[in-house]
Each structure stands twice: as C-alpha cells, then as structure tokens.
Amino acid sequence: LLRADRCTLFLVDKERDQLVSKVATKAGPTEIRVHIGEGIAGNVARNGAKLNIKDAYADTRFSPETDKRMGYTTRTILAMPIMDHANEIVAVTQVINKLNGTFTAEDE
C-alpha cells in the first residue's frame, strides 16, 4: 500500500517500559527492544503523535543501533501509534524506506 521496503510492529511491554518486536532473519528470529521515549518508535510511544521522518540520520531522535545490528540502512520512516479502545497506546508501527522518495501526507 505504501510502497516501502519494510514495516515493523512494536508492542508495548509496560512491565519493562519498552517496545518489543520480533524480526525474522536468516539466522532465525531475533528480538528488538526499544525503551519508550528512545528512538523514533519510542518517541511515538511516549508522545502519541505520528512522525514522518524524511532523513532518519539527520533526525536527532533516530538511533542507528538497530541498523548496525541488522546490517540495514534506514532512510525514511513513517511511525504511528496504535491505540486500544481506552485510547491507550498498545503498539507503534513503523513503515521504513519509501521506495520512491519520502512519505507524503497522503501516506499518513
């Protein structure tokens, strides 16, 4: 739908104040954990506002640690909170690397 390279779903782990995602790799599944408030997804989880990042490495909220660990280069990010029926944030979704250009207002 959004013509992007990857998409990540982070679930909120309230006990650890973290977001967690499972990633399928050639070596088998691995887990990504991000503290709420850190990185793009953590910022969205803390503030509840979507973020449309045109240049990940130019954004001070972006943490390159996951890129280094996964051998990937993030360029653009569209991140949004997912709310439950009580309007609590239960997850954050990130769409990564728009195939042609950057994410638009229509993508949001």
C-alpha positions in Angstrom: 0.0 0.0 0.0 2.7 2.5 0.9 5.4 1.1 -1.4 8.1 0.8 1.3 10.9 -1.7 1.9 9.9 -2.7 5.5 7.3 -2.4 8.2 7.8 -3.1 11.9 5.2 -3.6 14.6 6.4 -2.8 18.1 4.2 -4.0 21.0 4.2 -2.1 24.3 5.8 -4.0 27.2 4.5 -2.0 30.2 6.4 -4.0 32.8 9.8 -3.1 31.2 8.7 0.3 29.8 9.9 -0.9 26.4 8.6 -1.6 22.9 9.3 -5.1 21.5 9.3 -6.6 18.0 10.2 -10.0 16.6 12.2 -10.0 13.5 12.7 -12.9 11.1 16.3 -13.2 10.0 18.4 -15.9 8.1 19.8 -16.9 11.5 16.3 -17.3 13.0 14.0 -15.0 14.9 15.5 -12.2 16.9 14.0 -9.5 19.1 14.3 -5.8 19.0 13.7 -3.9 22.2 13.5 -0.1 22.5 12.9 1.9 25.6 9.8 4.0 25.5 11.0 7.6 24.8 14.1 6.5 22.8 14.4 6.4 19.1 11.6 7.2 16.6 9.3 4.4 17.8 9.9 5.1 21.4 9.2 8.8 20.9 5.9 7.9 19.2 5.0 5.6 22.1 5.8 8.3 24.7 4.1 11.2 22.9 1.3 9.5 20.9 2.0 11.6 17.8 2.8 10.3 14.4 6.2 11.1 12.9 7.1 11.4 9.3 10.9 11.4 9.1 12.4 12.5 5.7 16.0 11.7 6.6 16.5 9.3 9.6 20.2 10.0 10.2 19.6 13.8 10.2 16.9 13.4 13.0 18.3 13.6 16.5 15.6 11.2 17.8 16.8 8.4 15.5 19.1 5.8 16.9 21.2 3.9 14.4 21.8 1.0 16.8 19.2 -1.3 15.2 20.5 -0.5 11.7 24.0 -1.5 12.8 22.8 -4.7 14.5 20.6 -5.7 11.4 23.0 -4.6 8.7 20.5 -2.2 7.3 20.3 1.5 6.4 17.1 3.4 7.3 16.5 6.5 5.2 12.8 7.4 5.7 10.3 6.5 8.4 6.6 6.9 8.9 5.7 5.9 12.5 2.3 5.9 14.2 0.8 4.8 17.5 -1.8 2.1 17.7 -4.4 2.7 20.4 -6.8 0.4 22.1 -10.5 1.1 22.9 -9.5 3.1 26.0 -7.2 5.3 23.9 -4.0 3.8 25.4 -1.0 3.2 23.2 -0.6 -0.6 22.8 1.8 -0.6 19.8 3.7 1.5 17.4 4.0 0.7 13.7 6.9 1.9 11.6 7.0 1.9 7.8 10.6 2.1 6.6 12.2 3.4 3.4 9.7 4.6 0.9 10.7 3.0 -2.4 10.5 6.3 -4.3 11.2 9.4 -2.4 9.7 10.2 1.0 6.4 9.5 2.8 3.7 12.0 1.9 0.8 13.5 3.8 -1.4 11.1 1.8 0.7 8.1 3.2 -0.1 9.3 6.7 
